[in-house]
Amino acid sequence: METKQFKAESKRLLDMMINSIYTHREIFLRELISNASDAIDKIYYRALTDESLTFDKENYYIKVTADKVNRTLRIVDTGIGMTKEELENNLGTIAKSGSLAFKSENELKDGYDIIGQFGVGFYSAFMVADVVTVISKALGSGEAYKWESKGADGYTIEPCEKDSLGTEIILKIKENTEDENYDEFLEEYRLKSIIKKYSDFIRYPIKMDVTNSRLKEGSETEYEEYVEEQTVNSMVPIWRKNKNELTDEDYNNFYSEKRYGFDKPLKHIHISVDGAVRYNAILYIPENIPFDYYSAEYEKGLELYSSGVLIMNKCADLLPDYFSFVKGMVDSEDLSLNISREMLQHDRQLKLIAKNINKKIKSELLSLLKNDREKYEQFYGAFGRQLKYGVYSDFGSHKDELQDLLMFYSSKEKKLVTLDEYVSRMPEDQKYIFYATGASNERIEKLPQTELVADKGYEILYFTDEIDEFAIRMLMSYKEKEFKSVSSGDLGFEAEEQEKEAASEQQDNKDLFERMKEILAGKVKDVRVSKRLKSHPVCLSTDGDVSIEMEKILSAMPNNQNIKAEKVLEINVNHEVFDALKEAFASDQDKLGLYTHLLYNQALLIEGLPVEDPVEFTNNICKIMV
């Protein structure tokens, strides 16, 4: 037996490998299984170039066995095995990768790729084991060797007996401490869950002796336990299968198995790309919004695999925020991973994949909108708000990507319509895309400000989400048509005669309006003749960029900065209420003040704004009554 020191590596380096590189201790099993898969891949590759070798896939497997009594965990493979020299070179030198050397010396074919490339994954075993033993018999060798180490102090190599080809790794699992529970790595259910999580799609069977129970022979009530060998991994991932072989049920089952959601997916997207960066992806648009979607706890991201091995549970970089509702996975052989294979070393490939995925999601949503309107409206009911947030966020940088996906309720169609549908119906003389804001479609329907626009025959979009107007202000226009609120000071279609008439009325009643403005000092910017009212006596409009609806939303935020809309009280001079105002102005200033406050509060209520002094308001109503 030879005792040797690790080549040119110190205890500090090994400590770093064990304690700093890996985030989760459970990763050790992923690494050892990946190494075992590589070992079988190497035999497969040799069989392609060596006619004396045959590769019968049924003879190749990985087996994981836990022994609670002796606190050992065994990972056995039927792969290519290692000679004494390879044991020393690959395991005796930290960060010396046999797989990387194999890849360098051979051109891999048939879609097989050797996973390991850094040569540090093996040492993750020391995170959970006091002693690591490797027994290996190499292809073409008559001898087997045992490599053993307790950590940074070094290792031993000696000949041993092994009947079959391949490698057996035996971990002496550490005793529990106050902070760490190492028993979990001897528990059958825990080992199965780790294998399913990280190595479910390793292409070779991963076997375990699984304990089950059954009725004792001759008994109807007594059960007995028995052990049977089971394959615990799926092996062939759904994303590598031909789309023509798969049914909706297959995709739905995968969605359920991966626990992407408790609902059924509304739509699945299967992507296979063999270009500058090769990758496969299966994406899902959920049917329902997750309960925590708009909370800080929600994490966006897709599962990221490298050659079938799970690298990241939630890779946020693969999705933009506005498509954060998308679930699914991406698998690529071309990713540059960091030394722990838990993160990407650089993100050029990832950015390219993300860009392609983004385009594909948009394309599929547009297709859904065109070909299955009912299903798209169901999707939009759940996630339309997120698309509107996407338009508003990042200073509108994504607005061109998202504008064709937006929908709003239409005053004419009485249903959701797209901006493209709205513009396609616009009369030639209509300059703007008109919209109105409010708490509900029913409330908006009754707004006085909509009267003139509706009478003109123009369609109005109803904005009932708090983000709607902010998003539209960021969008500014669609197909060269600007957006215009029905509460805007200038609607852009008043006839010259109307303009002259309103200007004349404003001038003729200048003193009355000035007095009303004084009465409402600090509450309104101006009091004006309304060009939009027909049957209603009064309404509020705004000057400036902040609308009344925006003021309501901003005032409800925790960091309320007291941002106010510049309100204008508009008076319908053709309403009989105006006659009462003129009469009060001429003969009773107290009554004018009473009327002015009542009209202002009436306008506030119409807008869904709170009356500033409810007691005064009710007292004023009583004064009118008596």
ZIDAWO-V102591 format. One record per residue. N is the residue number from 1. RES is the residue in one letter. SS is DSSP state (a for helix, b for strand, c for the rest). PHI is phi in radians with two decimals (999 if undefined). Layout:
{{N	RES	SS	PHI} {N	RES	SS	PHI}}
This chain:
{{1	M	c	999} {2	E	b	-1.78} {3	T	b	-1.88} {4	K	b	-2.33} {5	Q	c	-1.65} {6	F	c	-1.11} {7	K	c	-1.24} {8	A	c	0.98} {9	E	c	-2.07} {10	S	c	-1.76} {11	K	a	-1.04} {12	R	a	-1.09} {13	L	a	-1.14} {14	L	a	-1.14} {15	D	a	-1.01} {16	M	a	-1.14} {17	M	a	-1.01} {18	I	a	-1.35} {19	N	a	-1.79} {20	S	c	-1.97} {21	I	c	-1.29} {22	Y	c	-1.69} {23	T	c	-1.38} {24	H	c	-2.12} {25	R	c	-1.11} {26	E	c	-1.08} {27	I	a	-1.05} {28	F	a	-0.95} {29	L	a	-1.23} {30	R	a	-1.02} {31	E	a	-1.15} {32	L	a	-1.23} {33	I	a	-1.22} {34	S	a	-1.09} {35	N	a	-1.10} {36	A	a	-1.14} {37	S	a	-1.09} {38	D	a	-1.02} {39	A	a	-1.10} {40	I	a	-1.29} {41	D	a	-0.97} {42	K	a	-1.13} {43	I	a	-1.15} {44	Y	a	-1.01} {45	Y	a	-1.13} {46	R	a	-1.05} {47	A	a	-1.13} {48	L	a	-1.22} {49	T	a	-1.92} {50	D	c	-2.13} {51	E	c	-1.13} {52	S	c	-1.33} {53	L	c	-1.80} {54	T	c	-2.08} {55	F	c	-2.13} {56	D	c	-1.74} {57	K	a	-1.00} {58	E	a	-1.14} {59	N	a	-1.54} {60	Y	c	-2.03} {61	Y	b	-2.80} {62	I	b	-2.18} {63	K	b	-2.21} {64	V	b	-2.01} {65	T	b	-2.33} {66	A	b	-1.87} {67	D	b	-2.17} {68	K	c	-1.14} {69	V	c	-1.10} {70	N	c	-1.67} {71	R	c	0.96} {72	T	b	-2.11} {73	L	b	-2.23} {74	R	b	-1.94} {75	I	b	-2.14} {76	V	b	-1.96} {77	D	b	-2.27} {78	T	c	-1.86} {79	G	c	-1.46} {80	I	c	-1.28} {81	G	c	1.27} {82	M	c	-2.31} {83	T	c	-1.35} {84	K	a	-1.02} {85	E	a	-1.12} {86	E	a	-1.21} {87	L	a	-1.04} {88	E	a	-1.20} {89	N	a	-1.25} {90	N	a	-1.41} {91	L	a	-1.79} {92	G	c	-1.51} {93	T	c	-2.12} {94	I	c	-1.13} {95	A	c	1.28} {96	K	c	-1.73} {97	S	c	-1.80} {98	G	a	-1.18} {99	S	a	-1.18} {100	L	a	-1.11} {101	A	a	-1.09} {102	F	a	-1.10} {103	K	a	-1.12} {104	S	a	-1.20} {105	E	a	-1.52} {106	N	c	-2.27} {107	E	c	-1.66} {108	L	c	-1.30} {109	K	c	-2.25} {110	D	c	1.02} {111	G	c	1.30} {112	Y	c	-1.50} {113	D	c	-2.34} {114	I	c	-1.41} {115	I	c	-1.29} {116	G	c	-1.21} {117	Q	c	-2.57} {118	F	c	-1.82} {119	G	c	1.31} {120	V	c	-1.92} {121	G	a	-1.01} {122	F	a	-1.00} {123	Y	a	-1.29} {124	S	a	-1.11} {125	A	a	-1.03} {126	F	a	-1.24} {127	M	a	-1.17} {128	V	c	-2.09} {129	A	b	-2.15} {130	D	b	-1.39} {131	V	b	-2.27} {132	V	b	-2.09} {133	T	b	-2.06} {134	V	b	-2.14} {135	I	b	-1.98} {136	S	b	-2.48} {137	K	b	-2.26} {138	A	c	-1.50} {139	L	c	-0.99} {140	G	c	1.46} {141	S	c	-1.89} {142	G	c	-1.57} {143	E	c	-2.01} {144	A	b	-2.00} {145	Y	b	-2.37} {146	K	b	-1.99} {147	W	b	-1.89} {148	E	b	-2.51} {149	S	b	-2.63} {150	K	b	-1.86} {151	G	b	2.22} {152	A	c	-1.21} {153	D	c	-1.22} {154	G	b	2.27} {155	Y	b	-2.62} {156	T	b	-2.15} {157	I	b	-2.30} {158	E	b	-2.66} {159	P	b	-1.13} {160	C	b	-2.69} {161	E	c	-1.71} {162	K	c	-2.70} {163	D	c	-1.29} {164	S	c	-1.86} {165	L	c	-1.23} {166	G	b	2.18} {167	T	b	-2.32} {168	E	b	-2.17} {169	I	b	-1.91} {170	I	b	-2.06} {171	L	b	-1.84} {172	K	b	-1.56} {173	I	b	-1.18} {174	K	c	-1.10} {175	E	c	-1.32} {176	N	c	-1.10} {177	T	c	-2.16} {178	E	c	-1.07} {179	D	c	-1.69} {180	E	c	-2.18} {181	N	c	-1.87} {182	Y	c	-1.52} {183	D	a	-1.02} {184	E	a	-1.04} {185	F	a	-1.47} {186	L	a	-2.03} {187	E	c	-1.54} {188	E	a	-1.00} {189	Y	a	-1.12} {190	R	a	-1.23} {191	L	a	-1.09} {192	K	a	-1.07} {193	S	a	-1.18} {194	I	a	-1.17} {195	I	a	-1.09} {196	K	a	-1.11} {197	K	a	-1.24} {198	Y	a	-1.78} {199	S	c	-2.18} {200	D	c	-1.06} {201	F	c	-1.93} {202	I	c	-1.03} {203	R	c	-1.30} {204	Y	c	-1.93} {205	P	b	-1.08} {206	I	b	-1.88} {207	K	b	-1.81} {208	M	b	-2.49} {209	D	b	-1.45} {210	V	b	-1.87} {211	T	b	-1.52} {212	N	b	-2.19} {213	S	b	-2.25} {214	R	b	-2.62} {215	L	b	-1.15} {216	K	c	-1.14} {217	E	c	-1.04} {218	G	c	1.50} {219	S	c	-2.08} {220	E	c	-1.82} {221	T	c	-2.20} {222	E	c	-1.60} {223	Y	b	-1.97} {224	E	b	-2.29} {225	E	b	-1.58} {226	Y	b	-2.53} {227	V	b	-1.97} {228	E	b	-2.35} {229	E	b	-1.44} {230	Q	b	-2.24} {231	T	b	-1.55} {232	V	c	-1.74} {233	N	c	-1.89} {234	S	c	-1.35} {235	M	c	1.27} {236	V	c	-1.63} {237	P	c	-1.23} {238	I	a	-1.04} {239	W	a	-1.26} {240	R	a	-1.65} {241	K	c	-1.49} {242	N	c	-1.18} {243	K	a	-1.01} {244	N	a	-1.17} {245	E	a	-1.42} {246	L	c	-1.76} {247	T	c	-1.92} {248	D	a	-1.00} {249	E	a	-1.11} {250	D	a	-1.06} {251	Y	a	-1.15} {252	N	a	-1.14} {253	N	a	-1.15} {254	F	a	-1.11} {255	Y	a	-1.01} {256	S	a	-1.25} {257	E	a	-1.08} {258	K	c	-1.44} {259	R	c	0.98} {260	Y	c	-1.24} {261	G	c	-3.05} {262	F	c	-1.65} {263	D	c	-1.64} {264	K	c	-1.77} {265	P	b	-1.19} {266	L	b	-1.29} {267	K	b	-2.73} {268	H	b	-2.03} {269	I	b	-2.27} {270	H	b	-1.91} {271	I	b	-2.06} {272	S	b	-2.29} {273	V	b	-2.14} {274	D	b	-2.22} {275	G	c	-2.26} {276	A	c	-1.04} {277	V	c	-2.19} {278	R	b	-1.51} {279	Y	b	-2.81} {280	N	b	-2.12} {281	A	b	-2.60} {282	I	b	-2.19} {283	L	b	-2.05} {284	Y	b	-2.30} {285	I	b	-1.79} {286	P	b	-1.15} {287	E	c	-1.38} {288	N	c	-2.10} {289	I	c	-1.32} {290	P	c	-1.06} {291	F	c	-1.05} {292	D	c	-1.83} {293	Y	c	-1.03} {294	Y	c	-1.72} {295	S	c	-2.01} {296	A	c	-1.17} {297	E	c	-1.34} {298	Y	c	-1.23} {299	E	c	-2.00} {300	K	c	-1.47} {301	G	c	2.35} {302	L	b	-1.89} {303	E	b	-1.14} {304	L	b	-2.04} {305	Y	b	-2.00} {306	S	b	-2.10} {307	S	c	0.92} {308	G	c	1.51} {309	V	b	-1.78} {310	L	b	-1.15} {311	I	b	-1.82} {312	M	b	-2.40} {313	N	b	-1.30} {314	K	b	-2.39} {315	C	b	-1.60} {316	A	a	-1.18} {317	D	a	-1.19} {318	L	a	-1.42} {319	L	c	-2.25} {320	P	c	-1.27} {321	D	a	-1.02} {322	Y	a	-1.26} {323	F	a	-1.95} {324	S	c	-1.20} {325	F	c	-1.38} {326	V	b	-1.25} {327	K	b	-1.97} {328	G	b	2.42} {329	M	b	-2.57} {330	V	b	-2.32} {331	D	b	-2.23} {332	S	b	-2.47} {333	E	c	-1.57} {334	D	c	-1.78} {335	L	c	-1.38} {336	S	c	-1.62} {337	L	b	-1.65} {338	N	c	-1.38} {339	I	c	-1.09} {340	S	c	-1.57} {341	R	c	1.05} {342	E	c	-1.81} {343	M	c	-2.47} {344	L	b	-1.48} {345	Q	c	-1.36} {346	H	c	-2.56} {347	D	c	-2.00} {348	R	a	-1.07} {349	Q	a	-1.13} {350	L	a	-1.10} {351	K	a	-1.08} {352	L	a	-1.16} {353	I	a	-1.08} {354	A	a	-1.05} {355	K	a	-1.09} {356	N	a	-1.16} {357	I	a	-1.11} {358	N	a	-1.01} {359	K	a	-1.10} {360	K	a	-1.17} {361	I	a	-1.07} {362	K	a	-1.07} {363	S	a	-1.04} {364	E	a	-1.20} {365	L	a	-1.19} {366	L	a	-1.13} {367	S	a	-1.12} {368	L	a	-1.10} {369	L	a	-1.05} {370	K	a	-1.34} {371	N	a	-1.81} {372	D	c	-2.52} {373	R	a	-1.02} {374	E	a	-1.08} {375	K	a	-1.21} {376	Y	a	-1.13} {377	E	a	-1.14} {378	Q	a	-1.12} {379	F	a	-1.04} {380	Y	a	-1.16} {381	G	a	-1.07} {382	A	a	-1.50} {383	F	a	-2.20} {384	G	a	-1.05} {385	R	a	-1.05} {386	Q	a	-1.14} {387	L	a	-1.11} {388	K	a	-1.22} {389	Y	a	-1.08} {390	G	a	-1.09} {391	V	a	-1.14} {392	Y	a	-1.35} {393	S	c	-1.25} {394	D	a	0.93} {395	F	a	1.00} {396	G	a	1.34} {397	S	c	-1.20} {398	H	c	-1.87} {399	K	a	-1.11} {400	D	a	-1.16} {401	E	a	-1.27} {402	L	a	-1.90} {403	Q	a	-1.06} {404	D	a	-1.33} {405	L	a	-1.64} {406	L	c	-1.35} {407	M	b	-2.46} {408	F	b	-2.48} {409	Y	b	-1.22} {410	S	b	-1.87} {411	S	c	-1.15} {412	K	c	-1.55} {413	E	c	-1.38} {414	K	c	1.02} {415	K	c	-2.83} {416	L	b	-1.23} {417	V	b	-2.33} {418	T	b	-1.53} {419	L	a	-1.12} {420	D	a	-1.11} {421	E	a	-1.14} {422	Y	a	-1.06} {423	V	a	-1.10} {424	S	a	-1.15} {425	R	a	-1.71} {426	M	c	-1.14} {427	P	c	-1.11} {428	E	c	-1.06} {429	D	c	-1.46} {430	Q	c	-1.48} {431	K	c	-1.51} {432	Y	c	-2.14} {433	I	b	-1.59} {434	F	b	-1.57} {435	Y	b	-2.45} {436	A	b	-2.34} {437	T	b	-1.98} {438	G	c	-3.13} {439	A	c	-1.27} {440	S	c	-2.73} {441	N	a	-1.07} {442	E	a	-1.14} {443	R	a	-1.15} {444	I	a	-1.10} {445	E	a	-0.95} {446	K	c	-1.67} {447	L	c	-1.12} {448	P	a	-1.03} {449	Q	a	-1.12} {450	T	a	-1.46} {451	E	a	-0.99} {452	L	a	-1.16} {453	V	a	-1.11} {454	A	a	-1.15} {455	D	a	-1.12} {456	K	c	-1.25} {457	G	c	1.54} {458	Y	c	-1.53} {459	E	c	-1.35} {460	I	b	-2.13} {461	L	b	-1.56} {462	Y	b	-1.71} {463	F	b	-1.83} {464	T	c	-2.04} {465	D	c	-1.53} {466	E	c	-1.09} {467	I	c	-1.51} {468	D	a	-0.94} {469	E	a	-1.21} {470	F	a	-1.10} {471	A	a	-1.13} {472	I	a	-1.20} {473	R	a	-1.09} {474	M	a	-1.29} {475	L	a	-1.22} {476	M	c	1.23} {477	S	b	-2.67} {478	Y	b	-2.43} {479	K	c	0.88} {480	E	c	1.18} {481	K	b	-1.88} {482	E	b	-1.33} {483	F	b	-1.53} {484	K	b	-2.44} {485	S	b	-1.32} {486	V	c	-1.16} {487	S	c	-1.61} {488	S	b	-1.16} {489	G	c	-1.06} {490	D	c	-2.14} {491	L	c	-1.50} {492	G	c	1.47} {493	F	c	-2.38} {494	E	c	-1.14} {495	A	c	-1.21} {496	E	a	-1.02} {497	E	a	-1.14} {498	Q	a	-1.09} {499	E	a	-1.06} {500	K	a	-1.13} {501	E	a	-1.12} {502	A	a	-1.16} {503	A	a	-1.13} {504	S	a	-1.14} {505	E	a	-1.09} {506	Q	a	-1.09} {507	Q	a	-1.21} {508	D	a	-1.12} {509	N	c	-1.95} {510	K	a	-0.95} {511	D	a	-1.16} {512	L	a	-1.07} {513	F	a	-1.16} {514	E	a	-1.12} {515	R	a	-1.15} {516	M	a	-1.08} {517	K	a	-1.10} {518	E	a	-1.14} {519	I	a	-1.07} {520	L	c	-1.76} {521	A	c	-0.94} {522	G	c	1.49} {523	K	c	-1.86} {524	V	c	-2.28} {525	K	c	-1.38} {526	D	b	-2.79} {527	V	b	-2.13} {528	R	b	-2.40} {529	V	b	-1.22} {530	S	c	-1.54} {531	K	c	-1.74} {532	R	c	-1.93} {533	L	c	-1.47} {534	K	c	-2.13} {535	S	c	-1.79} {536	H	c	-1.55} {537	P	c	-1.40} {538	V	b	-2.70} {539	C	b	-2.80} {540	L	b	-1.85} {541	S	b	-2.21} {542	T	b	-2.35} {543	D	b	-1.88} {544	G	c	1.58} {545	D	c	-1.49} {546	V	c	-1.64} {547	S	c	-1.51} {548	I	a	-1.12} {549	E	a	-1.13} {550	M	a	-1.10} {551	E	a	-1.03} {552	K	a	-1.06} {553	I	a	-1.19} {554	L	a	-1.11} {555	S	a	-1.23} {556	A	c	-1.50} {557	M	c	-1.38} {558	P	c	-1.05} {559	N	c	-1.70} {560	N	c	-0.91} {561	Q	c	-1.78} {562	N	c	1.02} {563	I	c	-1.38} {564	K	c	-2.05} {565	A	c	-1.34} {566	E	b	-1.46} {567	K	b	-1.41} {568	V	b	-2.19} {569	L	b	-1.53} {570	E	b	-1.78} {571	I	b	-1.98} {572	N	c	-1.47} {573	V	c	-1.28} {574	N	c	-1.68} {575	H	c	-1.67} {576	E	a	-1.11} {577	V	a	-1.07} {578	F	a	-1.13} {579	D	a	-1.11} {580	A	a	-1.15} {581	L	a	-1.11} {582	K	a	-1.12} {583	E	a	-1.14} {584	A	a	-1.13} {585	F	a	-1.07} {586	A	a	-1.37} {587	S	a	-2.25} {588	D	c	-2.63} {589	Q	a	-1.16} {590	D	a	-1.12} {591	K	a	-1.15} {592	L	a	-1.07} {593	G	a	-1.10} {594	L	a	-1.09} {595	Y	a	-1.11} {596	T	a	-1.09} {597	H	a	-1.12} {598	L	a	-1.10} {599	L	a	-1.13} {600	Y	a	-1.11} {601	N	a	-1.16} {602	Q	a	-1.08} {603	A	a	-1.12} {604	L	a	-1.08} {605	L	a	-1.11} {606	I	a	-1.03} {607	E	c	-1.41} {608	G	c	1.40} {609	L	c	-1.64} {610	P	c	-1.26} {611	V	c	-1.21} {612	E	c	-1.14} {613	D	c	-2.37} {614	P	a	-1.02} {615	V	a	-1.13} {616	E	a	-1.08} {617	F	a	-1.07} {618	T	a	-1.18} {619	N	a	-1.11} {620	N	a	-1.15} {621	I	a	-1.11} {622	C	a	-1.07} {623	K	a	-1.08} {624	I	a	-1.11} {625	M	a	-1.21} {626	V	c	-1.77}}
